Amino acid sequence: MPIIQSAKKKLRADKRKNEINKKVKDAIKIALKQFVAKPSNENLGIAFSALDTAAKKKVLPKGRVDRKKSRLSSLVKSTTKTVAKQKQARAVKKA
């Protein structure tokens, strides 16, 4: 336990910040799990919002957030291309 008054105050502030950071990180984890389960533009927006909030509050570095957002958007693009190809293949089979 700290003895000096400023160290006690710092300990209290660190506990508050730790709780806030944990809430932000939990929100990111939930949003990313939802996105991975069902990649869609709606879930992408939710994930982007959670990541941007983390960057704004400096819970995660901006570069890491940008990298994650880039990878998520490329995942959406690849899944939409796959779905389009599947629909096209079905249309060819019917004809």
N, C-alpha and C positions, 0 to 999 in steps of 0.2 A: 504494500500500500504506500502511496506517495505521502510524504510528510509536508512538503512545501505546498503552499496554498495554490500557486499557479499550476503545479503538477496535478493537484486534485481537480482543478477546473478543467485542465486538459483531458483528464480521464473521463469526466462527465461529458464533455463535448465529443470525445471519440466514441463513446457509447451511443450517443444520439446519431452521429454520422454513420456508424456501423449499422444501425437499424434502418436508416434511410437507404443506404447503399444496398442492403440485403433486399429490401422491397423492390428496388429498381432491378436488381439482378434476377429476382424471382419472376418479375413481369417479363423480362427478356426470355427467360427459360420457357415460360408458359407460351409466349407468343411464337417462339421458334418451334416448339413441339407441335403446336396447332398447325403451323405452316408445313412442317415436314409430313404430318399426317395427311393433310389435304392442301397441296400447293395450288393456290388461286390468287388472283389479284387482290381480293378482299383480305385474305390472310397475309399477303405480302405487305399491304398497307399497315396492318396492325403491327407486324414485325418491324417495319421501318420506323414506325412511331415509337415503339419501345426502345429501339436502338438509338434513335435520335435523342430521346430523353436521357439515356445513359451518357451519351456524348456531351450533352448540354450540362449535365450535373457533374461531369468529369468522373463518372464511375468507371467508364471504359475510355481508352484513348481513341481519338477521332479516326486515326488510321485503321485501327482494328474494326471500328464500326463501319467505315467505308468499305473495307474488304468483305465483311460479312454481308453488307447490303448488295455488293456486286455479285457475290456468289449466290445469294438468294434470287436475285433478278435473273441471273443466267439459268438457274434451275427452273424458274417459271417459263422462260423462253423454250427450254428444251422439252418440258412437259407439254406445252401447247403445240410444238412441232410434232411431237409423237402422237398426240391426240388427232391432229389434222391428218397425219399420214394414215392412221387407223381408219378414220372416216372415209378417206379417199379410197383405201383398199376395199372397204365394205361396199362403196358405191360401184367400184369396178366389178366386184363379184356379183352384184345384183344385176348388172347390165349384161 
